[in-house]
Amino acid sequence: MQVAMTKPAILMSLLLVVAQNAFADPLWQDELNWLKIMAFASHQTDYSGTFLYQYGNHVEISRITHVVDHDGEHSRLESLDGVRREIILNNDQVLCYLGDSKVKLKERQGTRTFPALLPAQLSLLNENYLIKQAEEGKVAGFYAHATVFQPKDNLRYTHKMWAHSDSGLLLKAEVLDEHDRVIERNTFMQLTIGGNIDRSWIAEDKPDAVLIAQKQRHPLLSKAEALTNASGWQVDMLPAGFRKITEIRRPMFGKKTPVIQMVFSDGLAGISIFIESSNDDQDDHTGLSSQGAMQVYSKVAGDYLVTVVGEVPPRTVMRVADSVRYGGQ
């Protein structure tokens, strides 16, 4: 199958030359050049395919379409199981469908989803993970190189990614625990790279009166308020390498007062901390739960409920939650 790259082909070609030189060295001295190709490819390549997300016995199948044109970057993610779930991204604009409901957001929240899992700042990966080349193989009919991101401590997971040998597009990603057991997996089952990809779904979608009315009625649709000054809450036991991305005051459905949210990242894994006023009913919602690599731990701390959500081991979210305290402004 031929690969048709999008407009930034000159830049990608230069990066590919560097990567080919790196692969010629069996020690692979320049891993970061290949990571640059992988990071660029997910945003600059036209592709369409079906991929599987799996953790434990749970399996979800989704279809993703991604194109780049003169107006920018567009992607469409559709769940193929159950009720309609669809997310359309037009640059930073987000349009979500859940069943017959439609929600339009002005900005995406900065989260990364398969296959765009690598961060823009690749230096963070080198600081927090040992990066090494692994085996070659085939994924969805394409030749792929595997890269392993081994954490430098026991407070985060190992990540293993297979990228298309030519374009650098991520084809498969696994998260592994300390015993190298797969916790969760994303992998393409069918994929087309380049060529004549359907673009009929790309359209300017303007908000209408109904949508504006919905936004006024539902606190979940209200824009979060970025905190220019720290809220006064501190986290003493974050793993090394996690840096604060944002701190916001977010309206939440069913909550009388906004919830403080702090977001941290080490380049691959993210940790979010939510702090809200506590009440007697929340004692029933404390403790630890998990979904694949995502761990959720809640505890009552004085008059507040602290919830930590992270793509890290259980010990890490519990340690972080226990270290959250109010230090004043």
C-alpha positions in Angstrom: 0.0 0.0 0.0 1.4 3.4 -1.0 1.7 6.2 1.6 0.6 9.7 0.6 1.9 12.3 3.0 0.3 15.7 3.5 1.7 19.2 2.8 4.6 19.4 5.3 6.3 16.6 3.3 9.6 18.5 3.1 10.0 18.7 6.8 9.0 15.1 7.3 11.5 14.0 4.6 14.3 15.7 6.4 13.3 14.0 9.6 13.1 10.7 7.9 16.6 11.0 6.6 17.9 11.6 10.2 15.8 8.6 11.4 17.1 6.3 8.7 20.7 7.2 9.8 19.7 6.5 13.4 18.3 3.0 12.5 21.6 2.3 10.6 23.3 2.3 14.0 22.4 -0.8 15.9 22.7 1.1 19.2 20.2 3.7 17.9 22.0 6.7 19.4 19.4 9.3 18.3 16.0 8.0 19.5 14.6 11.5 19.8 14.7 12.1 16.1 12.4 9.2 15.5 10.1 10.4 18.3 9.9 13.7 16.4 8.7 11.9 13.4 6.1 10.0 15.4 4.9 13.2 17.1 4.6 15.0 13.7 3.0 12.0 11.9 -0.2 11.9 14.0 -1.0 15.5 13.2 0.3 15.8 9.6 -0.7 12.5 8.0 -4.0 11.7 6.3 -5.3 8.4 7.6 -8.5 6.5 8.3 -8.9 3.2 10.2 -10.6 1.1 12.9 -8.8 0.5 16.1 -9.4 -1.6 19.2 -9.1 -0.4 22.8 -8.8 -3.2 25.4 -8.2 -3.6 29.1 -8.9 -6.8 31.0 -12.0 -8.4 29.4 -13.3 -5.0 28.2 -13.1 -4.2 24.5 -14.1 -1.1 22.5 -13.9 -0.6 18.8 -13.7 2.9 17.2 -13.2 4.4 13.8 -10.9 7.4 13.4 -10.4 9.6 10.3 -7.8 12.4 10.2 -7.0 14.8 7.4 -5.0 18.0 7.0 -5.9 20.7 4.4 -5.5 24.4 3.8 -7.9 25.1 6.8 -5.8 23.1 9.2 -6.2 19.8 11.1 -9.5 17.8 11.3 -10.3 14.5 12.9 -13.4 12.4 13.6 -13.6 9.7 16.3 -16.6 7.4 16.2 -17.5 4.6 18.6 -18.8 1.5 16.8 -20.3 0.0 20.0 -23.7 1.0 21.6 -25.1 4.5 21.6 -23.7 7.0 19.2 -20.6 8.6 20.5 -18.7 10.9 18.2 -16.1 13.6 18.5 -15.1 15.9 15.7 -12.1 18.2 16.0 -11.6 21.1 13.7 -8.3 22.6 14.9 -9.0 23.6 18.5 -12.8 23.5 18.1 -14.6 20.4 19.5 -18.0 19.0 18.5 -19.3 16.1 20.5 -22.3 13.9 19.9 -23.8 11.5 22.5 -26.9 9.8 21.2 -29.1 12.7 19.8 -27.4 15.3 21.9 -24.8 17.7 20.5 -22.4 19.8 22.4 -20.0 22.3 20.8 -16.9 23.5 22.8 -14.7 26.4 21.8 -11.5 24.8 22.8 -10.1 21.3 23.2 -8.8 20.5 26.7 -5.3 19.4 25.7 -5.8 15.7 26.3 -4.1 13.3 23.9 -5.8 10.3 22.4 -4.6 7.4 20.2 -2.8 7.6 17.9 -1.6 11.1 19.0 -0.1 10.1 22.3 3.3 11.8 22.1 3.8 15.3 23.6 5.1 18.3 21.8 7.9 18.7 24.3 9.8 15.5 23.8 12.6 16.5 26.3 10.2 15.5 29.1 10.3 11.9 27.9 14.1 11.8 28.0 14.1 13.1 31.5 11.6 10.6 32.9 12.0 7.5 30.8 14.7 5.3 29.4 13.9 5.1 25.7 15.1 2.1 23.7 14.4 0.5 20.4 12.6 -2.9 20.5 11.5 -5.4 17.8 10.2 -4.8 14.3 7.0 -6.4 13.1 3.7 -5.8 11.3 0.6 -4.1 12.6 -2.6 -3.9 10.5 -0.5 -4.9 7.5 2.2 -2.2 7.9 5.8 -2.6 8.9 6.4 -1.1 12.3 9.3 -0.3 14.7 8.6 -0.7 18.4 9.9 1.8 21.0 9.9 1.1 24.8 9.6 3.9 27.4 10.9 2.4 30.6 10.2 4.6 33.7 13.2 5.6 35.9 11.2 4.8 39.0 8.3 2.5 40.1 5.7 5.3 40.3 4.7 5.1 36.6 4.0 2.6 34.0 6.1 1.3 31.0 4.8 2.3 27.6 5.5 0.4 24.4 4.6 1.9 21.0 4.8 0.6 17.5 5.1 3.2 14.7 4.8 2.8 10.9 8.4 2.5 9.6 7.8 5.0 6.8 5.4 7.7 8.0 6.0 7.3 11.8 2.2 7.1 12.5 1.5 5.3 15.7 -0.1 1.9 15.0 -0.2 0.2 18.4 0.4 1.3 22.0 0.5 -0.8 25.2 0.8 0.2 28.8 2.6 -2.4 31.0 3.0 -2.9 34.7 6.2 -3.7 36.6 5.8 -7.4 35.7 5.5 -6.5 31.9 1.8 -7.5 31.9 -0.3 -5.5 29.5 -2.8 -3.3 31.4 -4.3 -1.7 28.3 -3.8 -1.7 24.6 -4.8 0.4 21.6 -4.1 -1.1 18.1 -5.3 -0.5 14.6 -7.1 -3.5 13.1 -7.6 -1.8 9.7 -5.9 1.3 8.4 -5.5 3.4 5.2 -2.7 5.9 5.1 -3.1 8.7 2.5 -5.1 8.3 -0.7 -8.7 9.3 -1.2 -10.1 9.6 2.3 -13.7 10.7 2.9 -13.9 14.4 3.9 -17.6 14.9 3.7 -17.9 15.2 7.5 -15.7 18.3 7.5 -18.0 21.3 7.7 -18.2 24.5 9.6 -20.7 23.9 12.4 -22.1 27.2 13.8 -23.9 27.2 17.2 -27.6 27.7 17.1 -30.2 29.0 19.6 -30.8 25.5 21.0 -27.2 24.9 21.7 -26.8 28.3 23.3 -29.8 27.5 25.5 -28.3 24.1 26.5 -25.0 25.8 27.4 -26.8 28.2 29.7 -28.7 25.5 31.5 -25.9 23.0 32.0 -22.9 23.9 34.2 -20.9 21.1 32.6 -20.9 23.2 29.4 -19.7 26.4 31.1 -16.1 27.4 30.4 -13.6 26.6 33.1 -11.9 29.6 34.7 -8.2 29.6 34.6 -6.6 30.6 37.9 -4.0 33.3 37.3 -3.0 33.0 40.9 -2.5 29.7 42.7 -5.5 28.5 44.6 -3.4 27.9 47.7 -3.5 24.1 47.4 -0.2 22.3 47.3 1.0 18.8 46.3 4.1 17.6 48.2 4.6 14.1 46.8 4.3 14.2 43.0 6.7 11.8 41.2 9.8 13.5 39.9 9.3 14.9 36.4 5.6 15.8 36.7 5.1 19.4 35.8 1.9 21.5 36.3 0.1 22.1 33.0 -2.8 24.1 34.3 -4.9 25.0 37.4 -8.5 25.9 36.9 -11.8 26.4 38.7 -14.3 24.1 36.9 -18.1 24.2 37.2 -19.4 20.6 37.6 -22.8 19.2 37.1 -24.6 18.7 40.5 -22.1 20.8 42.4 -23.1 24.0 44.1 -19.6 25.4 44.0 -16.9 25.1 41.3 -14.2 22.4 41.7 -10.5 23.2 41.7 -8.6 21.1 39.2 -4.8 20.9 38.9 -3.3 19.0 35.9 0.3 17.6 35.8 2.2 15.6 33.2 5.5 13.9 32.7 5.2 13.8 28.9 3.4 10.5 28.7 1.3 10.1 31.8 -1.1 12.7 33.2 -2.3 13.2 36.8 -5.4 15.4 37.6 -6.3 16.5 41.1 -9.8 17.6 41.9 -10.6 19.4 45.2 -14.2 20.2 46.3 -16.2 20.9 49.4 -17.0 17.7 51.3 -20.4 16.5 52.5 -21.7 13.4 54.4 -22.8 11.6 51.2 -19.3 11.6 49.7 -17.9 9.1 52.2 -19.6 6.4 50.1 -17.5 7.5 47.1 -14.1 7.3 48.6 -11.5 4.7 47.8 -9.7 3.3 44.8 -11.1 2.3 41.4 -9.4 1.6 38.0 -10.1 1.4 34.3 -7.1 0.0 32.4 -4.1 2.2 33.2 -6.4 4.9 34.7 -6.6 4.9 38.5 -9.0 7.0 40.5 -8.6 7.5 44.3 -10.8 9.7 46.5 -10.4 10.6 50.2 -11.9 13.1 52.6 -9.4 15.6 53.9 -11.0 17.8 56.6 -13.8 19.7 54.9 -12.8 18.7 51.4 -13.0 15.8 49.1 -9.7 15.2 47.2 -9.8 13.0 44.1 -6.7 12.0 42.1 -7.1 10.6 38.6 -3.9 9.4 36.9 -2.4 7.1 34.2 -0.1 5.7 36.9 0.0 2.8 39.3 -2.4 2.8 42.3 0.4 3.5 44.8 1.1 6.7 43.0 -2.4 8.2 43.0 -2.8 7.3 46.7 0.6 8.8 47.6 -0.3 12.0 45.7 -3.7 12.3 47.3 -2.2 11.8 50.8 0.1 14.7 50.1 -2.5 17.3 49.0 -2.8 20.1 51.5 -4.0 23.7 51.7 -1.1 26.0 52.2 -2.9 29.3 52.0 -2.5 32.0 49.3 
